[in-house]
């Protein structure tokens, strides 16, 4: 492990990359929440829950969000801000949606800190693919037929739109506005027209939405998820389980069932 990488949480002149999780603020890890509470400056992504600010109310919150097809903060500017606040001796938290290492430009930001001689650590978070699987009760891996998973972004750095067939289940990020094009690319890559596809928008949020399609009919999801950040699961992990008719008990409903069970014990 590099001497620059420390597991100490935000300290003066130190940057802590924190995975905020995919949506609701309570999906952050305990370690992430504790680190955020120690920050004096927070550089936060677009789509992070405003509720996070209650964890560090005295910190300076700086919006450095990026959104596809929208005005976004330039990566070079984000790198410069990390170095600037780090050199000022601030306890810097870089709050990233999902997991910092999954399509989060983590490499560029670590390189900027390394060149400046600043220390850092990375606290992982729940990525959107996992949140979508959890919300729909559809495991990404299935015993005997779903042994591999690929996380992909359909858009390359050069702006080209691509798709492949690299695993039993493939999850595409940042393809919400180009689902028709993704359908064509999947067919070109060899996916069968009737391969199951699931689209989940705002995974992990109270208003998350899910719809089922096939590779051939994926374009229909554009209207259903318009303007909402979405993940697209293709293949084995998108297919409903045999027990999918069983009702999932979540959140406060679970607490109610648990309380009744305890009372009757």
VENNORHU-V631626 format. One record per backbone hydrogen bond with DSSP energy under -0.5 kcal/mol. NH is the residue of the N-H (numbers start at 1). CO is the residue of the C=O. If there is no record, write none. Layout:
NH/CO  NH/CO
This chain:
5/2  6/4  6/120  8/6  13/90  14/11  14/90  15/119  16/92  17/15  17/121  18/16  18/94  19/123  20/18  20/96  21/98  24/204  27/24  28/25  29/19  33/29  34/30  35/31  36/32  37/33  38/34  38/35  39/36  40/91  41/91  42/60  43/93  44/42  44/62  45/95  48/45  49/23  52/49  53/50  54/51  55/52  56/52  56/53  57/54  59/56  60/40  61/59  62/42  62/60  63/61  64/44  64/62  70/67  73/65  78/74  79/75  80/76  81/77  82/78  83/79  84/80  85/81  86/82  87/83  88/84  89/86  90/85  92/14  92/90  93/41  94/16  94/92  95/43  95/93  96/18  96/94  98/21  102/99  103/101  106/100  109/105  110/106  111/107  112/108  113/109  114/110  115/111  116/112  117/113  117/114  118/113  119/13  120/4  121/15  123/17  124/122  127/125  130/127  131/127  132/128  133/129  134/130  135/131  136/132  137/133  138/133  139/137  142/146  145/142  146/142  150/169  152/150  152/171  154/173  156/154  156/160  159/156  162/154  162/160  169/148  170/234  171/150  172/170  172/232  173/152  174/230  175/230  178/175  179/176  182/178  183/179  184/180  185/181  186/182  187/183  188/184  189/185  190/187  191/186  195/192  197/213  198/233  199/211  200/231  201/209  202/229  205/202  208/205  209/201  211/199  213/197  215/195  216/193  218/214  218/215  220/217  221/218  222/219  223/220  224/220  225/221  226/223  228/225  231/200  232/172  233/198  233/231  234/170  234/232  235/196  236/168  238/235  239/235  239/236  244/241  246/243  250/248  253/250  254/250  254/251  255/251  256/252  257/253  258/254  259/255  260/256  261/257  262/258  263/259  264/260  265/261  265/262
